[in-house]
Amino acid sequence: MVSDEFRLKWLHGLPEYRKDGDGTAAPTGGVEWVLLLERLAPDGEWERVDGMAACTASLEQMTNGGWWLGHERMLAARNGLDARRLPLPRRPIVC
């Protein structure tokens, strides 16, 4: 596959929730980040190929570049791509 026709894209993080036993959802204190793999369509628009959710439980994880890179490589490999040959995605700024 031609890697310049693909890109990885991180979406904004959202609070992570887990279902309680009574059917409600309780916040975990973590953040859920969604990573998309997109392909450039013939009409010039980006279309979703695959995606995954990644949850962080601490600020230390969110500020560690290896955490982001690991998920990027995993999603690319799952689709037969080498993440090192894809454009570097903009990672969220975590303060």
C-alpha positions in Angstrom: 0.0 0.0 0.0 1.1 3.5 -0.7 1.7 5.1 2.7 1.2 8.8 1.6 -2.5 8.0 0.9 -2.9 7.2 4.6 -2.7 9.3 7.8 -3.2 8.8 11.6 -5.4 11.3 13.4 -5.9 11.7 17.2 -9.3 13.1 18.3 -9.8 15.2 21.4 -9.8 13.2 24.7 -13.1 12.6 26.5 -13.6 11.5 30.2 -13.6 7.8 30.5 -16.7 6.1 32.1 -17.3 2.6 33.2 -20.7 1.0 33.8 -21.8 0.4 37.4 -23.8 -2.6 38.4 -27.0 -0.6 38.4 -26.7 0.5 34.7 -25.3 4.0 35.3 -21.8 5.1 34.2 -19.3 6.3 36.7 -16.2 8.5 35.8 -12.9 6.7 36.2 -10.7 9.8 36.3 -9.0 8.6 33.1 -9.2 10.0 29.6 -10.2 8.1 26.5 -8.5 9.2 23.3 -9.6 8.0 19.8 -7.0 7.3 17.1 -8.2 7.0 13.5 -6.5 5.6 10.4 -7.8 7.5 7.4 -7.2 7.1 3.6 -7.3 9.8 1.0 -10.3 9.1 -1.2 -10.3 9.9 -5.0 -12.5 12.9 -4.3 -9.8 14.4 -2.1 -11.6 13.8 1.2 -10.2 11.7 4.1 -12.3 8.6 4.9 -12.0 6.4 8.0 -10.4 3.0 7.5 -10.0 1.9 11.1 -9.9 3.3 14.6 -9.2 2.4 18.2 -9.8 3.9 21.6 -6.9 4.3 24.1 -7.4 5.2 27.7 -4.9 6.9 30.0 -5.1 6.8 33.7 -2.4 9.3 34.6 -0.8 12.5 33.4 2.5 10.6 33.2 1.1 8.4 30.5 -0.3 11.3 28.6 3.0 13.2 28.6 5.0 10.1 27.6 5.7 10.1 23.8 6.1 6.4 23.8 2.6 5.8 24.9 1.2 7.7 21.9 3.7 6.1 19.5 2.9 2.6 20.7 -0.8 3.0 19.8 0.0 4.6 16.4 2.3 1.7 15.5 -0.3 -0.9 16.7 -3.1 0.6 14.6 -0.9 0.9 11.5 0.4 -2.6 11.9 -3.1 -4.0 12.3 -3.8 -2.6 8.8 -0.5 -3.7 7.1 1.2 -0.3 7.3 4.4 0.8 8.8 3.8 3.8 11.1 7.3 5.1 10.5 6.3 5.7 6.8 3.1 7.6 7.7 3.0 11.4 8.3 3.5 12.1 12.0 0.1 12.8 13.5 -0.6 15.9 15.6 -0.8 14.6 19.1 -3.0 16.4 21.6 -1.4 19.0 23.8 -1.7 17.8 27.4 -1.2 20.5 30.2 
